[in-house]
Amino acid sequence: MLLLALCTVPAGAVDLPETEKNYIVVPLDEYSTPKAAPITGTIRQGETCVYTYSVPSGKSKLEVHFEWTSGTANDLSLKIYTPADQALGSYYDEFDGQNDNKIPVILKRDPIQRGTWTFKITGNNVNGSEAFSLTINAV
C-alpha cells in the first residue's frame, strides 16, 4: 500500500472527466474501524514523496489522514491521484479549518474507483527535515 501528497481543495464535488465525476471531498471527522497502519517517512524542503494504495472494488469512501510532527512553521501539502491519473487537491493544513499539522480528507463516491491510487506529499516550506505519517483506509 502506497500513499502520496494531498493539497487544499474546497470541500464539494470535484470537476473531473465523466469517468471521475461525483467525488465528494470533505474533511475527515473520524476513522472507520478497523483503521489501516500508517506509513511514515521524512521530507525536506522542495522534496516530494510518492506513495500508492490499491483500492479493491465495492468501496464507497477513501479516508486519508496526513500528519506531521513539528509546529506550524513547516508547510506540507498532499495531492491525490485517481487510478485514471486525475488529480484531486492540492490539500494543505487548514483544509479542515484548523492549523494543526493535519490534513484529514474523505473522498466519497459509490463506488470509489478501484485500482492504484497515488498520493504525493510535498515539502513546500520545510526547515531541516520533517517526519510525517500517512494513513489510508478504503471503506
C-alpha positions in Angstrom: 0.0 0.0 0.0 1.5 3.4 -1.0 0.5 7.0 -0.2 1.2 10.5 -1.5 0.6 14.1 -1.0 -2.7 16.0 -0.8 -3.2 19.7 -1.1 -6.1 22.0 -0.1 -9.2 22.0 -2.3 -12.6 23.3 -1.2 -15.0 20.7 0.0 -17.5 19.5 -2.5 -17.7 17.7 -5.8 -14.5 17.9 -7.9 -14.7 18.8 -11.6 -13.4 15.7 -13.3 -13.9 13.9 -16.6 -17.1 11.8 -17.0 -15.4 8.7 -15.6 -14.3 10.5 -12.5 -17.3 12.7 -11.7 -19.2 12.7 -8.5 -16.3 12.5 -5.9 -17.2 14.4 -2.8 -14.2 15.7 -0.9 -14.7 16.7 2.8 -12.6 16.9 6.0 -12.4 13.6 7.9 -14.0 13.7 11.3 -13.1 10.2 12.4 -11.9 6.9 11.0 -13.9 3.9 10.4 -12.8 0.7 12.2 -10.5 -1.0 11.6 -8.0 1.7 10.7 -5.0 0.9 8.5 -1.5 1.1 9.8 0.2 4.4 9.0 3.0 4.8 6.5 5.8 7.0 8.0 8.6 9.0 6.4 10.6 12.2 6.4 10.7 15.1 3.9 12.9 18.1 3.2 12.3 21.5 1.6 11.3 21.1 -2.1 11.1 17.3 -1.9 8.1 15.2 -3.0 7.4 11.7 -1.6 5.1 9.5 -3.6 3.0 6.5 -2.3 0.4 4.2 -3.8 -2.5 2.4 -2.4 -4.6 -0.3 -4.0 -8.4 0.2 -3.6 -10.4 -3.0 -4.1 -13.8 -3.0 -5.7 -17.0 -2.3 -3.8 -15.7 0.6 -1.6 -17.6 3.9 -1.2 -15.1 6.0 0.7 -11.4 6.6 0.9 -10.3 8.0 4.3 -6.9 9.8 4.2 -5.1 11.2 7.2 -1.8 13.0 6.7 0.0 14.4 9.8 3.4 15.8 10.6 5.2 16.4 13.9 6.7 19.9 14.2 5.0 23.2 14.8 3.2 25.2 12.2 6.5 26.6 10.9 6.7 23.8 8.3 4.3 23.7 5.4 3.5 20.4 3.7 0.8 19.5 1.2 -1.0 16.4 -0.1 -2.2 15.7 -3.6 -4.2 12.6 -4.6 -4.4 11.0 -8.0 -7.2 8.5 -9.0 -6.3 5.3 -10.9 -7.2 7.3 -14.1 -4.5 9.8 -13.1 -6.9 12.6 -12.3 -5.6 15.0 -9.6 -7.7 15.8 -6.5 -6.3 18.6 -4.4 -3.8 20.1 -3.5 -4.7 19.9 0.2 -3.0 22.0 2.9 -3.0 22.1 6.7 -6.1 24.3 7.0 -8.3 22.1 4.7 -10.4 21.2 7.8 -10.4 24.7 9.2 -7.6 24.1 11.7 -3.9 24.9 11.6 -2.8 21.7 13.4 -0.3 19.9 11.2 -3.0 17.5 10.0 -4.8 17.1 6.6 -7.8 14.8 7.2 -9.7 14.0 3.9 -12.6 11.7 2.9 -13.2 11.0 -0.7 -16.8 9.7 -1.2 -18.3 8.1 -4.3 -20.3 4.9 -4.6 -18.3 3.1 -5.7 -14.8 4.6 -5.3 -12.8 3.8 -8.4 -10.9 0.5 -7.8 -7.2 0.3 -8.7 -4.0 2.0 -7.7 -4.3 5.5 -6.2 -1.3 7.8 -5.9 -0.5 10.2 -3.0 2.1 12.9 -3.3 3.4 14.7 -0.2 5.4 17.9 -0.9 7.6 19.9 1.4 6.6 23.4 0.4 8.4 25.2 3.2 10.4 22.9 5.5 13.2 23.9 7.9 15.5 20.9 8.1 13.6 17.6 7.7 10.0 16.9 8.8 8.7 13.5 10.0 5.2 12.6 8.8 2.6 9.8 8.8 0.0 8.9 6.1 -2.9 6.6 6.8 -5.3 5.5 4.1 -8.4 3.5 4.7 -10.8 2.2 2.0 -14.2 1.6 3.4 
